[in-house]
């Protein structure tokens, strides 16, 4: 059954923790010059509007990324993560968008790194494909990861 839609839960406290860990793993992999391959088997749309009906219905982002937004006294790792989310919000003045794992990872990739993003949900896949059309080192496929 394809009923899970990440847009209802994007930016919640679990997302924040998961994405900070993902960022740290990618940074660790990048300590070597050799490229790596990132595979996301359940990519969703990859990017979420926090002012959408779905996100506003649950407002889970308020207690996740919303609690970190605007703070200047964050630990360095958390500050780097928030800076990435701010970059995806066109400079960070207002929290309007949240990056899922695929978009966060894609923005951290170096030219020698590659990624494959997969999504099965028929409503999510076109959004995913559109969100990654500008990334040369990312392949997007519809399918069951």
Buried (B, 14 or more C-beta within 10 A) or exposed (E): EEEEBBBBBBBBBEBBEBBBEBBEBBEEBBEEEEBBEBEBEBBBBBBBBBEBEBBEEEBBBBEBBBEBBEEEEEEEEBBBBBEBBBEBBEEBEEBEBBBBBBBBBBBBBEEEBBBBBBBBBEEBBEBBBEBBEEBEBBEBBBEEE
